[in-house]
């Protein structure tokens, strides 16, 4: 049985409804037809050449990093067999040049695959955001563009909330919940293809002869969905996702933001600091710190000072308007050796 994310065909979301009815659930949600009226989607529906012309008309000539792969990798950008290098070439070119390679490849069976990802449109396509608006998010959350031929991007996670909008072609998403991380066989966090660590097991094609036995226990827990041009997917932070681009030319716009941020500090930074402070201490001490994290941070049994009047909560009171700055100042003082 194939599991699928929740879907909505409602195109009348405003920012408040989107936050309350979609984002607050911290679960993937497909928003069918959300951006169907965007000019870039209409151009892509005409033809890949029309998409190229539309985007080239906005391009200011900035150089972007492109991945190019030999035909034999079939668009699967991945590690080399020794896990030290990669099976593709990185090359700098303008966005217009990359688009030309994509369109020119349509009639060539021996053409290399090409993939351009995470390009801020404000830098390369400065008129894009105003012509293709996203009213569900704050104005400061800018779009990024992803373009390419058929590809298979390894299963990875983001540390921000993600609204992924298909503008051209078709994409298949395979999703795994964050709490499955222990059975995903995650690769290095510092030797990566594009910044995020990948699941070696979920990125593989089919069973791997016992290489990833724990993954076989959760393979059927994946959520799978295909998105057409005009559709969007809300993907909460830390959800693992493999993305397959299925058409000869594909395009996606995404937005990254922290939907629940109380300030400038990111949870991932806290995790890295905890790694150097806790990860290699004796097991019994790690268990003790785990209990304290559960009590003070994850609060699985409620507020740690619920037995006291709110005016006695001190630093454990509401983060805003004062406690966030007070705790941050204390942490920075401790990190400086104070």
C-alpha positions as CSV (number, residue, x, y, z in Angstrom):
1,X,0.0,0.0,0.0
2,X,1.3,3.5,-1.0
3,X,1.0,6.1,1.8
4,X,0.4,9.7,0.7
5,X,0.6,13.1,2.4
6,X,-2.5,15.1,3.3
7,X,-3.9,17.1,0.3
8,X,-5.8,20.3,-0.2
9,X,-7.3,21.7,-3.3
10,X,-8.2,25.0,-1.6
11,X,-6.4,27.9,-3.4
12,X,-7.9,30.6,-1.2
13,X,-5.4,30.4,1.7
14,X,-4.1,33.6,3.2
15,X,-1.0,33.8,5.3
16,X,-3.0,33.4,8.6
17,X,-4.9,30.3,7.4
18,X,-1.8,28.8,5.9
19,X,0.0,29.1,9.3
20,X,-2.9,27.8,11.3
21,X,-4.2,25.0,9.0
22,X,-1.1,23.8,7.3
23,X,2.1,24.8,9.0
24,X,1.0,24.4,12.6
25,X,0.5,20.7,12.1
26,X,4.1,20.0,11.3
27,X,3.1,17.4,8.7
28,X,3.6,17.5,4.9
29,X,0.6,18.9,3.0
30,X,0.1,19.0,-0.8
31,X,-1.5,22.2,-2.1
32,X,-2.9,21.3,-5.5
33,X,-3.0,24.2,-8.0
34,X,-1.6,26.7,-5.5
35,X,0.5,28.6,-8.1
36,X,-1.3,27.5,-11.3
37,X,-1.9,31.1,-12.3
38,X,1.8,32.2,-12.1
39,X,3.1,33.5,-15.4
40,X,6.1,31.2,-15.2
41,X,3.8,28.2,-15.0
42,X,1.8,29.3,-18.0
43,X,5.0,29.7,-20.0
44,X,6.3,26.3,-19.0
45,X,3.0,24.7,-20.1
46,X,3.6,26.0,-23.6
47,X,7.0,24.4,-24.0
48,X,10.5,24.1,-22.5
49,X,11.7,26.7,-25.0
50,X,9.0,29.1,-23.8
51,X,10.1,28.6,-20.2
52,X,13.7,29.3,-21.3
53,X,12.6,32.5,-23.0
54,X,10.5,33.7,-20.0
55,X,13.3,33.1,-17.5
56,X,16.0,34.5,-19.8
57,X,14.1,37.7,-20.1
58,X,14.5,38.2,-16.3
59,X,18.1,37.0,-16.1
60,X,20.7,39.6,-15.2
61,X,23.7,37.4,-16.1
62,X,24.8,36.2,-12.7
63,X,26.8,33.0,-12.6
64,X,25.4,29.9,-10.9
65,X,26.8,26.5,-10.0
66,X,25.5,23.7,-12.2
67,X,25.8,19.9,-11.8
68,X,26.5,18.0,-15.0
69,X,26.5,14.2,-15.1
70,X,27.4,11.7,-17.8
71,X,24.4,10.0,-19.4
72,X,25.3,6.7,-17.6
73,X,24.3,8.1,-14.2
74,X,20.8,8.8,-15.5
75,X,20.5,12.0,-13.5
76,X,21.3,10.4,-10.2
77,X,23.7,12.8,-8.5
78,X,25.4,10.9,-5.8
79,X,28.7,9.9,-4.2
80,X,31.5,8.1,-6.1
81,X,31.9,4.5,-5.1
82,X,34.5,5.4,-2.4
83,X,32.2,8.0,-0.8
84,X,35.1,10.5,-1.1
85,X,34.1,12.2,-4.3
86,X,31.0,12.5,-6.4
87,X,29.8,11.2,-9.7
88,X,29.1,14.6,-11.3
89,X,31.0,17.7,-12.3
90,X,30.4,21.2,-10.9
91,X,30.6,24.0,-13.4
92,X,29.9,27.7,-13.1
93,X,27.7,29.3,-15.8
94,X,25.0,31.8,-16.2
95,X,21.4,30.7,-15.7
96,X,20.7,31.5,-19.4
97,X,23.5,29.1,-20.4
98,X,22.2,26.4,-18.2
99,X,18.7,26.8,-19.6
100,X,20.2,26.6,-23.1
101,X,21.9,23.3,-22.3
102,X,18.6,21.9,-20.9
103,X,16.6,22.8,-24.0
104,X,19.4,21.6,-26.4
105,X,19.5,18.2,-24.6
106,X,15.9,17.4,-25.6
107,X,16.8,16.0,-28.9
108,X,20.0,14.2,-27.8
109,X,20.1,10.7,-26.3
110,X,23.8,11.2,-25.4
111,X,23.3,14.6,-23.7
112,X,24.6,15.0,-20.1
113,X,22.1,15.6,-17.4
114,X,22.2,19.1,-15.9
115,X,20.9,20.4,-12.6
116,X,20.9,23.9,-11.1
117,X,19.7,24.3,-7.5
118,X,18.9,26.8,-4.8
119,X,19.6,30.0,-6.8
120,X,18.1,33.1,-5.1
121,X,15.9,34.7,-7.7
122,X,16.6,38.1,-6.1
123,X,20.2,37.8,-7.4
124,X,19.7,36.2,-10.8
125,X,16.1,36.9,-11.7
126,X,15.3,40.1,-9.8
127,X,11.8,40.6,-11.3
128,X,10.6,37.1,-10.7
129,X,9.1,37.5,-7.2
130,X,7.0,40.5,-8.1
131,X,5.6,38.8,-11.2
132,X,5.0,35.4,-9.4
133,X,4.0,36.5,-5.9
134,X,3.7,34.2,-2.9
135,X,1.2,35.9,-0.4
136,X,1.3,33.1,2.1
137,X,4.8,34.1,3.4
138,X,6.4,37.2,4.9
139,X,7.9,39.5,2.2
140,X,11.4,38.8,3.5
141,X,11.1,35.1,2.6
142,X,12.6,35.1,-0.9
143,X,12.1,32.4,-3.6
144,X,14.9,30.1,-4.9
145,X,14.8,28.4,-8.3
146,X,15.7,24.8,-9.2
147,X,16.0,23.8,-12.8
148,X,17.2,20.7,-14.6
149,X,16.7,17.7,-16.9
150,X,15.5,14.4,-15.5
151,X,17.2,13.8,-12.1
152,X,17.1,11.8,-8.9
153,X,18.2,14.0,-5.9
154,X,19.3,11.9,-2.9
155,X,17.1,11.7,0.2
156,X,18.0,14.5,2.6
157,X,16.5,16.9,5.1
158,X,16.4,20.7,5.5
159,X,16.6,22.6,8.8
160,X,14.0,25.1,7.7
161,X,10.4,24.8,6.7
162,X,10.0,24.4,3.0
163,X,7.2,25.4,0.6
164,X,8.2,23.7,-2.7
165,X,6.2,24.9,-5.8
166,X,6.5,23.0,-9.1
167,X,6.7,25.5,-12.0
168,X,7.6,23.1,-14.9
169,X,7.6,19.4,-15.5
170,X,6.7,16.8,-12.8
171,X,8.3,15.8,-9.5
172,X,7.9,12.8,-7.3
173,X,8.6,13.2,-3.6
174,X,9.4,10.3,-1.3
175,X,9.2,11.4,2.4
176,X,10.3,9.9,5.7
177,X,9.4,11.3,9.1
178,X,12.2,12.8,11.3
179,X,11.8,10.1,13.9
180,X,13.0,7.5,11.5
181,X,16.5,8.9,11.3
182,X,18.0,6.0,13.2
183,X,17.1,3.5,10.4
184,X,18.0,5.7,7.4
185,X,21.7,5.2,7.4
186,X,22.7,8.8,7.2
187,X,26.0,9.7,5.5
188,X,28.6,12.3,6.7
189,X,27.3,15.7,7.7
190,X,30.4,17.5,6.3
191,X,31.1,15.7,3.1
192,X,27.8,16.3,1.2
193,X,26.7,17.0,-2.3
194,X,24.8,20.2,-1.5
195,X,25.2,21.0,2.2
196,X,22.7,18.5,3.8
197,X,23.5,15.0,4.8
198,X,21.8,12.2,2.8
199,X,20.2,8.9,3.7
200,X,22.3,6.3,2.0
201,X,19.5,3.7,2.3
202,X,16.6,5.8,1.1
203,X,18.7,7.2,-1.8
204,X,19.4,3.7,-3.1
205,X,17.3,2.2,-5.8
206,X,15.5,-0.8,-4.4
207,X,16.7,-3.3,-1.8
208,X,20.5,-3.5,-1.4
209,X,21.1,-7.2,-0.5
210,X,21.2,-6.6,3.2
211,X,23.3,-3.5,3.2
212,X,20.6,-1.5,5.1
213,X,18.6,-4.1,7.2
214,X,17.1,-1.5,9.5
215,X,15.8,0.5,6.6
216,X,13.9,-2.5,5.3
217,X,11.8,-2.2,8.5
218,X,10.6,1.3,7.5
219,X,10.7,1.3,3.7
220,X,6.9,1.0,3.6
221,X,6.4,4.0,5.9
222,X,7.4,6.4,3.2
223,X,4.9,9.0,2.0
224,X,4.9,9.4,-1.8
225,X,3.3,12.0,-4.0
226,X,3.7,13.3,-7.5
227,X,3.3,17.0,-8.2
228,X,2.4,18.6,-11.5
229,X,3.2,22.2,-12.6
230,X,1.2,24.5,-10.4
231,X,1.1,22.2,-7.4
232,X,3.0,22.9,-4.1
233,X,4.1,20.9,-1.1
234,X,4.6,22.2,2.4
235,X,7.4,20.2,4.0
236,X,8.2,20.8,7.7
237,X,11.8,21.1,8.7
238,X,13.7,17.8,9.3
239,X,11.4,15.7,7.1
240,X,13.5,13.5,4.8
241,X,12.8,13.8,1.1
242,X,14.0,12.3,-2.1
243,X,13.1,14.3,-5.2
244,X,12.8,12.8,-8.6
245,X,12.3,15.2,-11.6
246,X,10.4,13.2,-14.2
247,X,10.0,15.4,-17.3
248,X,12.7,16.2,-19.8
249,X,12.9,19.8,-18.4
250,X,11.8,20.5,-14.8
251,X,11.6,23.6,-12.6
252,X,10.7,24.3,-9.0
253,X,10.5,27.4,-6.8
254,X,11.0,26.9,-3.1
255,X,10.9,29.1,0.0
256,X,12.8,28.3,3.2
257,X,11.9,29.9,6.5
258,X,11.6,29.1,10.2
259,X,7.9,29.1,10.8
260,X,8.3,29.1,14.6
261,X,11.4,31.2,15.2
262,X,11.5,33.3,18.4
263,X,14.8,34.9,17.5
264,X,17.9,34.6,15.4
265,X,19.1,31.3,16.8
266,X,18.5,28.0,14.9
267,X,17.8,24.6,16.5
268,X,20.5,23.0,14.3
269,X,23.2,25.2,15.9
270,X,22.0,24.0,19.3
271,X,22.3,20.4,18.2
272,X,25.9,20.9,16.9
273,X,26.9,22.5,20.2
274,X,25.3,19.6,22.1
275,X,27.3,17.2,20.0
276,X,30.7,18.6,21.2
277,X,29.4,19.1,24.8
278,X,27.6,15.8,25.4
279,X,27.9,13.2,22.6
280,X,31.1,11.5,23.8
281,X,30.5,11.5,27.5
282,X,29.8,8.2,29.3
283,X,26.5,6.6,28.6
284,X,25.2,7.1,32.1
285,X,26.0,10.8,32.0
286,X,24.4,11.1,28.6
287,X,21.2,9.6,30.0
288,X,21.3,12.1,32.8
289,X,21.5,15.0,30.4
290,X,18.8,13.4,28.3
291,X,16.5,13.6,31.3
292,X,17.3,17.3,31.8
293,X,16.7,18.0,28.1
294,X,13.3,16.2,28.3
295,X,12.4,18.2,31.3
296,X,13.6,21.7,30.3
297,X,13.6,21.7,26.5
298,X,11.2,19.1,25.2
299,X,8.8,19.4,28.2
300,X,7.1,16.1,27.6
301,X,5.3,16.4,30.9
302,X,4.5,20.1,30.7
303,X,6.1,23.2,31.9
304,X,9.0,22.5,34.3
305,X,7.8,25.1,36.8
306,X,4.1,24.5,36.5
307,X,4.0,23.9,40.3
308,X,5.0,27.5,40.9
309,X,3.1,30.8,40.2
310,X,4.0,32.3,36.8
311,X,5.7,35.3,38.5
312,X,8.2,32.9,40.0
313,X,9.2,31.3,36.6
314,X,12.1,33.7,36.0
315,X,14.2,32.6,33.0
316,X,11.7,29.8,32.4
317,X,8.9,32.3,31.8
318,X,7.8,33.3,28.3
319,X,10.7,34.0,25.9
320,X,9.2,37.3,24.8
321,X,9.7,40.1,25.5
322,X,12.7,39.7,27.9
323,X,13.8,36.2,28.6
324,X,15.1,35.4,25.1
325,X,17.7,38.1,25.3
326,X,18.5,37.3,28.9
327,X,19.1,33.6,28.1
328,X,21.1,34.4,25.0
329,X,23.3,36.8,26.8
330,X,24.0,34.2,29.4
331,X,24.9,31.6,26.8
332,X,27.2,33.9,24.9
333,X,28.9,34.8,28.2
334,X,29.5,31.1,28.9
335,X,30.8,30.4,25.4
336,X,33.4,33.2,25.8
337,X,34.6,31.4,28.9
338,X,32.9,33.6,31.4
